[in-house]
Amino acid sequence: MAHRISENCVACGACAETCPINAITEGDGIFVVDEAECIDCGACEGACPVEAIREA
């Protein structure tokens, strides 16, 4: 199951830097996970300083 980034995202980019397959990109004010590419490794979830990432 892929991860999703909530509206609590502060657009710091820590998740995108941590993603091993580059499935996270900057969206409109927040970062976005490409659910088709996400391998559900959880690296982004641990990197988020505001806990805005959860399993979908």
Distance bins in CASP14 RR format, pairs under 12 A and 6 or more apart:
PFRMAT RR
TARGET T0000
AUTHOR 0000-0000-0000
RMODE 2
METHOD distances of the structure
MODEL  1
1 33 0 0 0 0 0 1 0 0 0 0 0
1 35 0 0 0 0 1 0 0 0 0 0 0
1 38 0 0 0 0 1 0 0 0 0 0 0
1 39 0 0 0 0 0 1 0 0 0 0 0
1 40 1 0 1 0 0 0 0 0 0 0 0
1 41 0 0 0 0 0 1 0 0 0 0 0
1 42 0 0 0 0 0 1 0 0 0 0 0
1 45 0 0 0 0 0 1 0 0 0 0 0
1 54 0 0 0 0 0 1 0 0 0 0 0
1 55 1 0 1 0 0 0 0 0 0 0 0
1 56 1 0 1 0 0 0 0 0 0 0 0
2 19 0 0 0 0 0 1 0 0 0 0 0
2 21 0 0 0 0 0 1 0 0 0 0 0
2 23 0 0 0 0 1 0 0 0 0 0 0
2 24 0 0 0 0 0 1 0 0 0 0 0
2 32 0 0 0 0 0 1 0 0 0 0 0
2 33 1 0 0 1 0 0 0 0 0 0 0
2 34 0 0 0 0 1 0 0 0 0 0 0
2 35 1 1 0 0 0 0 0 0 0 0 0
2 36 1 0 0 1 0 0 0 0 0 0 0
2 37 0 0 0 0 1 0 0 0 0 0 0
2 38 1 1 0 0 0 0 0 0 0 0 0
2 39 0 0 0 0 1 0 0 0 0 0 0
2 40 1 0 0 1 0 0 0 0 0 0 0
2 41 0 0 0 0 0 1 0 0 0 0 0
2 42 0 0 0 0 0 1 0 0 0 0 0
2 44 0 0 0 0 0 1 0 0 0 0 0
2 45 0 0 0 0 0 1 0 0 0 0 0
2 53 0 0 0 0 0 1 0 0 0 0 0
2 54 0 0 0 0 0 1 0 0 0 0 0
2 55 1 0 0 1 0 0 0 0 0 0 0
2 56 1 0 1 0 0 0 0 0 0 0 0
3 9 0 0 0 0 0 1 0 0 0 0 0
3 15 0 0 0 0 1 0 0 0 0 0 0
3 18 0 0 0 0 0 1 0 0 0 0 0
3 19 0 0 0 0 1 0 0 0 0 0 0
3 23 0 0 0 0 1 0 0 0 0 0 0
3 24 0 0 0 0 1 0 0 0 0 0 0
3 31 0 0 0 0 0 1 0 0 0 0 0
3 32 0 0 0 0 0 1 0 0 0 0 0
3 33 1 0 1 0 0 0 0 0 0 0 0
3 34 0 0 0 0 0 1 0 0 0 0 0
3 35 0 0 0 0 1 0 0 0 0 0 0
3 37 0 0 0 0 0 1 0 0 0 0 0
3 38 1 0 1 0 0 0 0 0 0 0 0
3 39 0 0 0 0 1 0 0 0 0 0 0
3 40 1 0 0 1 0 0 0 0 0 0 0
3 41 0 0 0 0 1 0 0 0 0 0 0
3 42 1 0 0 1 0 0 0 0 0 0 0
3 43 0 0 0 0 1 0 0 0 0 0 0
3 44 1 0 1 0 0 0 0 0 0 0 0
3 45 1 0 0 1 0 0 0 0 0 0 0
3 46 0 0 0 0 0 1 0 0 0 0 0
3 47 0 0 0 0 0 1 0 0 0 0 0
3 48 0 0 0 0 1 0 0 0 0 0 0
3 51 0 0 0 0 0 1 0 0 0 0 0
3 52 0 0 0 0 0 1 0 0 0 0 0
3 53 1 0 1 0 0 0 0 0 0 0 0
3 54 1 0 0 1 0 0 0 0 0 0 0
3 55 1 0 1 0 0 0 0 0 0 0 0
3 56 1 0 0 1 0 0 0 0 0 0 0
4 15 0 0 0 0 0 1 0 0 0 0 0
4 23 0 0 0 0 0 1 0 0 0 0 0
4 24 0 0 0 0 0 1 0 0 0 0 0
4 30 0 0 0 0 0 1 0 0 0 0 0
4 31 0 0 0 0 0 1 0 0 0 0 0
4 32 0 0 0 0 1 0 0 0 0 0 0
4 33 1 0 1 0 0 0 0 0 0 0 0
4 34 0 0 0 0 0 1 0 0 0 0 0
4 35 1 0 0 1 0 0 0 0 0 0 0
4 38 0 0 0 0 1 0 0 0 0 0 0
4 40 0 0 0 0 0 1 0 0 0 0 0
4 42 0 0 0 0 0 1 0 0 0 0 0
4 44 0 0 0 0 0 1 0 0 0 0 0
4 45 0 0 0 0 0 1 0 0 0 0 0
4 48 0 0 0 0 0 1 0 0 0 0 0
4 52 0 0 0 0 1 0 0 0 0 0 0
4 53 1 0 0 1 0 0 0 0 0 0 0
4 54 1 0 0 1 0 0 0 0 0 0 0
4 55 1 0 0 1 0 0 0 0 0 0 0
4 56 1 0 1 0 0 0 0 0 0 0 0
5 11 0 0 0 0 1 0 0 0 0 0 0
5 12 0 0 0 0 0 1 0 0 0 0 0
5 13 0 0 0 0 0 1 0 0 0 0 0
5 14 0 0 0 0 0 1 0 0 0 0 0
5 15 1 0 0 1 0 0 0 0 0 0 0
5 16 0 0 0 0 1 0 0 0 0 0 0
5 19 0 0 0 0 0 1 0 0 0 0 0
5 23 0 0 0 0 0 1 0 0 0 0 0
5 24 1 0 0 1 0 0 0 0 0 0 0
5 25 0 0 0 0 0 1 0 0 0 0 0
5 26 0 0 0 0 0 1 0 0 0 0 0
5 27 0 0 0 0 1 0 0 0 0 0 0
5 28 0 0 0 0 0 1 0 0 0 0 0
5 29 0 0 0 0 0 1 0 0 0 0 0
5 30 1 0 1 0 0 0 0 0 0 0 0
5 31 1 0 1 0 0 0 0 0 0 0 0
5 32 1 0 0 1 0 0 0 0 0 0 0
5 33 1 0 1 0 0 0 0 0 0 0 0
5 34 0 0 0 0 0 1 0 0 0 0 0
5 35 0 0 0 0 0 1 0 0 0 0 0
5 38 0 0 0 0 0 1 0 0 0 0 0
5 44 1 0 0 1 0 0 0 0 0 0 0
5 45 0 0 0 0 1 0 0 0 0 0 0
5 47 0 0 0 0 0 1 0 0 0 0 0
5 48 1 0 0 1 0 0 0 0 0 0 0
5 50 0 0 0 0 0 1 0 0 0 0 0
5 51 0 0 0 0 0 1 0 0 0 0 0
5 52 1 0 1 0 0 0 0 0 0 0 0
5 53 1 0 1 0 0 0 0 0 0 0 0
5 54 0 0 0 0 1 0 0 0 0 0 0
5 55 0 0 0 0 0 1 0 0 0 0 0
5 56 0 0 0 0 1 0 0 0 0 0 0
6 15 0 0 0 0 0 1 0 0 0 0 0
6 30 0 0 0 0 1 0 0 0 0 0 0
6 31 0 0 0 0 0 1 0 0 0 0 0
6 32 0 0 0 0 0 1 0 0 0 0 0
6 33 0 0 0 0 0 1 0 0 0 0 0
6 45 0 0 0 0 0 1 0 0 0 0 0
6 48 0 0 0 0 1 0 0 0 0 0 0
6 50 0 0 0 0 1 0 0 0 0 0 0
6 51 0 0 0 0 1 0 0 0 0 0 0
6 52 1 0 1 0 0 0 0 0 0 0 0
6 53 1 0 0 1 0 0 0 0 0 0 0
6 54 1 0 0 1 0 0 0 0 0 0 0
6 55 0 0 0 0 0 1 0 0 0 0 0
6 56 0 0 0 0 0 1 0 0 0 0 0
7 27 0 0 0 0 0 1 0 0 0 0 0
7 28 0 0 0 0 0 1 0 0 0 0 0
7 29 0 0 0 0 1 0 0 0 0 0 0
7 30 1 0 0 1 0 0 0 0 0 0 0
7 31 0 0 0 0 0 1 0 0 0 0 0
7 32 0 0 0 0 0 1 0 0 0 0 0
7 50 0 0 0 0 0 1 0 0 0 0 0
7 52 1 0 0 1 0 0 0 0 0 0 0
7 53 0 0 0 0 0 1 0 0 0 0 0
8 29 0 0 0 0 0 1 0 0 0 0 0
8 30 0 0 0 0 1 0 0 0 0 0 0
8 31 0 0 0 0 0 1 0 0 0 0 0
8 48 0 0 0 0 1 0 0 0 0 0 0
8 49 0 0 0 0 0 1 0 0 0 0 0
8 50 1 0 1 0 0 0 0 0 0 0 0
8 51 1 0 0 1 0 0 0 0 0 0 0
8 52 1 1 0 0 0 0 0 0 0 0 0
8 53 0 0 0 0 1 0 0 0 0 0 0
8 54 0 0 0 0 0 1 0 0 0 0 0
9 15 0 0 0 0 1 0 0 0 0 0 0
9 16 0 0 0 0 0 1 0 0 0 0 0
9 24 0 0 0 0 0 1 0 0 0 0 0
9 26 0 0 0 0 1 0 0 0 0 0 0
9 27 0 0 0 0 1 0 0 0 0 0 0
9 28 0 0 0 0 0 1 0 0 0 0 0
9 29 1 0 0 1 0 0 0 0 0 0 0
9 30 1 1 0 0 0 0 0 0 0 0 0
9 31 1 0 1 0 0 0 0 0 0 0 0
9 32 0 0 0 0 1 0 0 0 0 0 0
9 33 0 0 0 0 0 1 0 0 0 0 0
9 44 0 0 0 0 0 1 0 0 0 0 0
9 48 1 0 0 1 0 0 0 0 0 0 0
9 49 0 0 0 0 0 1 0 0 0 0 0
9 50 1 0 0 1 0 0 0 0 0 0 0
9 51 0 0 0 0 0 1 0 0 0 0 0
9 52 1 0 1 0 0 0 0 0 0 0 0
9 53 0 0 0 0 1 0 0 0 0 0 0
9 54 0 0 0 0 0 1 0 0 0 0 0
10 29 0 0 0 0 1 0 0 0 0 0 0
10 30 0 0 0 0 1 0 0 0 0 0 0
10 31 0 0 0 0 1 0 0 0 0 0 0
10 48 0 0 0 0 1 0 0 0 0 0 0
10 49 1 0 0 1 0 0 0 0 0 0 0
10 50 1 0 1 0 0 0 0 0 0 0 0
10 51 0 0 0 0 0 1 0 0 0 0 0
10 52 1 0 0 1 0 0 0 0 0 0 0
10 53 0 0 0 0 0 1 0 0 0 0 0
11 24 0 0 0 0 0 1 0 0 0 0 0
11 25 0 0 0 0 0 1 0 0 0 0 0
11 26 1 0 0 1 0 0 0 0 0 0 0
11 27 0 0 0 0 1 0 0 0 0 0 0
11 28 0 0 0 0 1 0 0 0 0 0 0
11 29 1 0 1 0 0 0 0 0 0 0 0
11 30 1 0 1 0 0 0 0 0 0 0 0
11 31 1 0 0 1 0 0 0 0 0 0 0
11 32 0 0 0 0 0 1 0 0 0 0 0
11 48 0 0 0 0 0 1 0 0 0 0 0
11 49 0 0 0 0 0 1 0 0 0 0 0
11 50 0 0 0 0 0 1 0 0 0 0 0
11 52 0 0 0 0 1 0 0 0 0 0 0
12 18 0 0 0 0 0 1 0 0 0 0 0
12 24 0 0 0 0 0 1 0 0 0 0 0
12 26 0 0 0 0 0 1 0 0 0 0 0
12 29 0 0 0 0 0 1 0 0 0 0 0
12 30 0 0 0 0 0 1 0 0 0 0 0
12 31 0 0 0 0 1 0 0 0 0 0 0
12 44 0 0 0 0 0 1 0 0 0 0 0
12 47 0 0 0 0 1 0 0 0 0 0 0
12 48 0 0 0 0 1 0 0 0 0 0 0
12 49 1 0 0 1 0 0 0 0 0 0 0
12 50 0 0 0 0 1 0 0 0 0 0 0
12 52 0 0 0 0 1 0 0 0 0 0 0
12 53 0 0 0 0 0 1 0 0 0 0 0
13 19 0 0 0 0 1 0 0 0 0 0 0
13 24 1 0 0 1 0 0 0 0 0 0 0
13 25 0 0 0 0 1 0 0 0 0 0 0
13 26 1 0 0 1 0 0 0 0 0 0 0
13 27 0 0 0 0 0 1 0 0 0 0 0
13 29 0 0 0 0 0 1 0 0 0 0 0
13 30 0 0 0 0 1 0 0 0 0 0 0
13 31 1 0 1 0 0 0 0 0 0 0 0
13 32 0 0 0 0 0 1 0 0 0 0 0
13 44 0 0 0 0 1 0 0 0 0 0 0
13 47 0 0 0 0 1 0 0 0 0 0 0
13 48 0 0 0 0 1 0 0 0 0 0 0
13 49 0 0 0 0 1 0 0 0 0 0 0
13 50 0 0 0 0 0 1 0 0 0 0 0
13 52 0 0 0 0 0 1 0 0 0 0 0
13 53 0 0 0 0 0 1 0 0 0 0 0
14 24 0 0 0 0 1 0 0 0 0 0 0
14 31 0 0 0 0 1 0 0 0 0 0 0
14 43 0 0 0 0 0 1 0 0 0 0 0
14 44 0 0 0 0 1 0 0 0 0 0 0
14 45 0 0 0 0 0 1 0 0 0 0 0
14 46 0 0 0 0 1 0 0 0 0 0 0
14 47 1 0 1 0 0 0 0 0 0 0 0
14 48 1 0 0 1 0 0 0 0 0 0 0
14 49 1 0 0 1 0 0 0 0 0 0 0
14 50 0 0 0 0 1 0 0 0 0 0 0
14 51 0 0 0 0 0 1 0 0 0 0 0
14 52 0 0 0 0 0 1 0 0 0 0 0
14 53 0 0 0 0 1 0 0 0 0 0 0
15 22 0 0 0 0 0 1 0 0 0 0 0
15 23 0 0 0 0 1 0 0 0 0 0 0
15 24 1 0 1 0 0 0 0 0 0 0 0
15 25 0 0 0 0 0 1 0 0 0 0 0
15 26 0 0 0 0 0 1 0 0 0 0 0
15 27 0 0 0 0 0 1 0 0 0 0 0
15 30 0 0 0 0 0 1 0 0 0 0 0
15 31 1 0 1 0 0 0 0 0 0 0 0
15 32 0 0 0 0 1 0 0 0 0 0 0
15 33 1 0 0 1 0 0 0 0 0 0 0
15 38 0 0 0 0 0 1 0 0 0 0 0
15 41 0 0 0 0 0 1 0 0 0 0 0
15 42 0 0 0 0 1 0 0 0 0 0 0
15 43 0 0 0 0 1 0 0 0 0 0 0
15 44 1 1 0 0 0 0 0 0 0 0 0
15 45 0 0 0 0 1 0 0 0 0 0 0
15 46 0 0 0 0 1 0 0 0 0 0 0
15 47 1 0 1 0 0 0 0 0 0 0 0
15 48 1 0 1 0 0 0 0 0 0 0 0
15 49 0 0 0 0 1 0 0 0 0 0 0
15 50 0 0 0 0 0 1 0 0 0 0 0
15 51 0 0 0 0 0 1 0 0 0 0 0
15 52 0 0 0 0 1 0 0 0 0 0 0
15 53 1 0 0 1 0 0 0 0 0 0 0
15 54 0 0 0 0 0 1 0 0 0 0 0
16 22 1 0 0 1 0 0 0 0 0 0 0
16 23 0 0 0 0 1 0 0 0 0 0 0
16 24 1 0 1 0 0 0 0 0 0 0 0
16 25 1 0 0 1 0 0 0 0 0 0 0
16 26 1 0 0 1 0 0 0 0 0 0 0
16 27 0 0 0 0 0 1 0 0 0 0 0
16 30 0 0 0 0 0 1 0 0 0 0 0
16 31 1 0 1 0 0 0 0 0 0 0 0
16 32 0 0 0 0 1 0 0 0 0 0 0
16 33 0 0 0 0 1 0 0 0 0 0 0
16 34 0 0 0 0 0 1 0 0 0 0 0
16 43 0 0 0 0 0 1 0 0 0 0 0
16 44 1 0 0 1 0 0 0 0 0 0 0
16 47 0 0 0 0 1 0 0 0 0 0 0
16 48 0 0 0 0 0 1 0 0 0 0 0
16 53 0 0 0 0 0 1 0 0 0 0 0
17 24 0 0 0 0 1 0 0 0 0 0 0
17 25 0 0 0 0 0 1 0 0 0 0 0
17 26 0 0 0 0 0 1 0 0 0 0 0
17 31 0 0 0 0 0 1 0 0 0 0 0
17 43 0 0 0 0 1 0 0 0 0 0 0
17 44 0 0 0 0 1 0 0 0 0 0 0
17 46 0 0 0 0 0 1 0 0 0 0 0
17 47 1 0 0 1 0 0 0 0 0 0 0
17 48 0 0 0 0 0 1 0 0 0 0 0
18 24 0 0 0 0 1 0 0 0 0 0 0
18 31 0 0 0 0 0 1 0 0 0 0 0
18 33 0 0 0 0 0 1 0 0 0 0 0
18 41 0 0 0 0 1 0 0 0 0 0 0
18 42 0 0 0 0 1 0 0 0 0 0 0
18 43 1 0 1 0 0 0 0 0 0 0 0
18 44 1 0 1 0 0 0 0 0 0 0 0
18 45 0 0 0 0 1 0 0 0 0 0 0
18 46 1 0 0 1 0 0 0 0 0 0 0
18 47 1 1 0 0 0 0 0 0 0 0 0
18 48 0 0 0 0 1 0 0 0 0 0 0
18 49 0 0 0 0 0 1 0 0 0 0 0
18 53 0 0 0 0 0 1 0 0 0 0 0
19 25 0 0 0 0 1 0 0 0 0 0 0
19 31 0 0 0 0 1 0 0 0 0 0 0
19 32 0 0 0 0 0 1 0 0 0 0 0
19 33 0 0 0 0 1 0 0 0 0 0 0
19 34 0 0 0 0 1 0 0 0 0 0 0
19 37 0 0 0 0 1 0 0 0 0 0 0
19 38 0 0 0 0 1 0 0 0 0 0 0
19 39 0 0 0 0 1 0 0 0 0 0 0
19 40 0 0 0 0 0 1 0 0 0 0 0
19 41 0 0 0 0 1 0 0 0 0 0 0
19 42 0 0 0 0 1 0 0 0 0 0 0
19 43 1 0 0 1 0 0 0 0 0 0 0
19 44 1 0 1 0 0 0 0 0 0 0 0
19 45 0 0 0 0 0 1 0 0 0 0 0
19 46 0 0 0 0 0 1 0 0 0 0 0
19 47 0 0 0 0 1 0 0 0 0 0 0
19 48 0 0 0 0 0 1 0 0 0 0 0
19 53 0 0 0 0 0 1 0 0 0 0 0
20 37 0 0 0 0 0 1 0 0 0 0 0
20 38 0 0 0 0 0 1 0 0 0 0 0
20 39 1 0 0 1 0 0 0 0 0 0 0
20 40 0 0 0 0 0 1 0 0 0 0 0
20 41 1 0 0 1 0 0 0 0 0 0 0
20 42 0 0 0 0 1 0 0 0 0 0 0
20 43 1 0 0 1 0 0 0 0 0 0 0
20 44 0 0 0 0 1 0 0 0 0 0 0
20 47 0 0 0 0 0 1 0 0 0 0 0
21 33 0 0 0 0 0 1 0 0 0 0 0
21 34 0 0 0 0 1 0 0 0 0 0 0
21 36 0 0 0 0 0 1 0 0 0 0 0
21 37 1 0 0 1 0 0 0 0 0 0 0
21 38 1 0 0 1 0 0 0 0 0 0 0
21 39 1 0 0 1 0 0 0 0 0 0 0
21 40 0 0 0 0 0 1 0 0 0 0 0
21 41 0 0 0 0 1 0 0 0 0 0 0
21 42 0 0 0 0 0 1 0 0 0 0 0
21 43 0 0 0 0 1 0 0 0 0 0 0
21 44 0 0 0 0 0 1 0 0 0 0 0
22 31 0 0 0 0 0 1 0 0 0 0 0
22 33 0 0 0 0 0 1 0 0 0 0 0
22 34 0 0 0 0 1 0 0 0 0 0 0
22 37 1 0 0 1 0 0 0 0 0 0 0
22 38 0 0 0 0 0 1 0 0 0 0 0
22 39 0 0 0 0 0 1 0 0 0 0 0
22 43 0 0 0 0 0 1 0 0 0 0 0
22 44 0 0 0 0 0 1 0 0 0 0 0
23 31 0 0 0 0 0 1 0 0 0 0 0
23 32 0 0 0 0 1 0 0 0 0 0 0
23 33 1 0 1 0 0 0 0 0 0 0 0
23 34 1 0 1 0 0 0 0 0 0 0 0
23 35 0 0 0 0 1 0 0 0 0 0 0
23 36 0 0 0 0 1 0 0 0 0 0 0
23 37 1 1 0 0 0 0 0 0 0 0 0
23 38 1 0 1 0 0 0 0 0 0 0 0
23 39 1 0 0 1 0 0 0 0 0 0 0
23 40 0 0 0 0 1 0 0 0 0 0 0
23 41 0 0 0 0 1 0 0 0 0 0 0
23 42 0 0 0 0 0 1 0 0 0 0 0
23 43 0 0 0 0 0 1 0 0 0 0 0
23 44 0 0 0 0 1 0 0 0 0 0 0
23 53 0 0 0 0 0 1 0 0 0 0 0
24 30 0 0 0 0 0 1 0 0 0 0 0
24 31 1 0 1 0 0 0 0 0 0 0 0
24 32 1 0 0 1 0 0 0 0 0 0 0
24 33 1 0 1 0 0 0 0 0 0 0 0
24 34 1 0 0 1 0 0 0 0 0 0 0
24 35 0 0 0 0 0 1 0 0 0 0 0
24 37 0 0 0 0 1 0 0 0 0 0 0
24 38 0 0 0 0 1 0 0 0 0 0 0
24 39 0 0 0 0 0 1 0 0 0 0 0
24 41 0 0 0 0 0 1 0 0 0 0 0
24 42 0 0 0 0 0 1 0 0 0 0 0
24 43 0 0 0 0 1 0 0 0 0 0 0
24 44 1 0 0 1 0 0 0 0 0 0 0
24 45 0 0 0 0 0 1 0 0 0 0 0
24 47 0 0 0 0 1 0 0 0 0 0 0
24 48 0 0 0 0 0 1 0 0 0 0 0
24 52 0 0 0 0 0 1 0 0 0 0 0
24 53 0 0 0 0 1 0 0 0 0 0 0
25 31 1 0 0 1 0 0 0 0 0 0 0
25 32 1 0 1 0 0 0 0 0 0 0 0
25 33 0 0 0 0 1 0 0 0 0 0 0
25 34 1 0 0 1 0 0 0 0 0 0 0
25 37 0 0 0 0 1 0 0 0 0 0 0
25 38 0 0 0 0 0 1 0 0 0 0 0
25 44 0 0 0 0 0 1 0 0 0 0 0
26 32 1 0 0 1 0 0 0 0 0 0 0
26 33 0 0 0 0 0 1 0 0 0 0 0
27 33 0 0 0 0 0 1 0 0 0 0 0
27 34 0 0 0 0 0 1 0 0 0 0 0
29 52 0 0 0 0 0 1 0 0 0 0 0
30 48 0 0 0 0 0 1 0 0 0 0 0
30 50 0 0 0 0 0 1 0 0 0 0 0
30 52 1 0 0 1 0 0 0 0 0 0 0
30 53 0 0 0 0 0 1 0 0 0 0 0
31 44 0 0 0 0 1 0 0 0 0 0 0
31 47 0 0 0 0 0 1 0 0 0 0 0
31 48 0 0 0 0 1 0 0 0 0 0 0
31 50 0 0 0 0 0 1 0 0 0 0 0
31 52 0 0 0 0 1 0 0 0 0 0 0
31 53 0 0 0 0 1 0 0 0 0 0 0
32 38 0 0 0 0 0 1 0 0 0 0 0
32 44 0 0 0 0 0 1 0 0 0 0 0
32 52 0 0 0 0 0 1 0 0 0 0 0
32 53 0 0 0 0 0 1 0 0 0 0 0
33 39 0 0 0 0 0 1 0 0 0 0 0
33 40 0 0 0 0 0 1 0 0 0 0 0
33 41 0 0 0 0 0 1 0 0 0 0 0
33 42 0 0 0 0 0 1 0 0 0 0 0
33 43 0 0 0 0 0 1 0 0 0 0 0
33 44 1 0 0 1 0 0 0 0 0 0 0
33 45 0 0 0 0 0 1 0 0 0 0 0
33 48 0 0 0 0 0 1 0 0 0 0 0
33 52 0 0 0 0 0 1 0 0 0 0 0
33 53 1 0 0 1 0 0 0 0 0 0 0
33 54 0 0 0 0 0 1 0 0 0 0 0
33 55 0 0 0 0 0 1 0 0 0 0 0
33 56 0 0 0 0 1 0 0 0 0 0 0
34 44 0 0 0 0 0 1 0 0 0 0 0
34 56 0 0 0 0 0 1 0 0 0 0 0
35 55 0 0 0 0 0 1 0 0 0 0 0
35 56 1 0 0 1 0 0 0 0 0 0 0
36 56 0 0 0 0 0 1 0 0 0 0 0
38 44 0 0 0 0 1 0 0 0 0 0 0
38 45 0 0 0 0 0 1 0 0 0 0 0
38 53 0 0 0 0 0 1 0 0 0 0 0
38 55 0 0 0 0 1 0 0 0 0 0 0
38 56 0 0 0 0 1 0 0 0 0 0 0
40 53 0 0 0 0 0 1 0 0 0 0 0
40 54 0 0 0 0 0 1 0 0 0 0 0
40 55 1 0 0 1 0 0 0 0 0 0 0
40 56 0 0 0 0 1 0 0 0 0 0 0
41 47 0 0 0 0 0 1 0 0 0 0 0
41 53 0 0 0 0 0 1 0 0 0 0 0
41 55 0 0 0 0 0 1 0 0 0 0 0
42 48 0 0 0 0 0 1 0 0 0 0 0
42 53 0 0 0 0 1 0 0 0 0 0 0
42 54 0 0 0 0 0 1 0 0 0 0 0
42 55 0 0 0 0 1 0 0 0 0 0 0
42 56 0 0 0 0 0 1 0 0 0 0 0
43 53 0 0 0 0 1 0 0 0 0 0 0
44 51 0 0 0 0 0 1 0 0 0 0 0
44 52 0 0 0 0 1 0 0 0 0 0 0
44 53 1 0 1 0 0 0 0 0 0 0 0
44 54 0 0 0 0 0 1 0 0 0 0 0
44 55 0 0 0 0 0 1 0 0 0 0 0
45 51 0 0 0 0 1 0 0 0 0 0 0
45 52 0 0 0 0 1 0 0 0 0 0 0
45 53 1 0 1 0 0 0 0 0 0 0 0
45 54 1 0 0 1 0 0 0 0 0 0 0
45 55 1 0 0 1 0 0 0 0 0 0 0
45 56 0 0 0 0 0 1 0 0 0 0 0
46 52 0 0 0 0 0 1 0 0 0 0 0
46 53 1 0 0 1 0 0 0 0 0 0 0
46 54 0 0 0 0 0 1 0 0 0 0 0
47 53 0 0 0 0 1 0 0 0 0 0 0
48 54 0 0 0 0 1 0 0 0 0 0 0
END
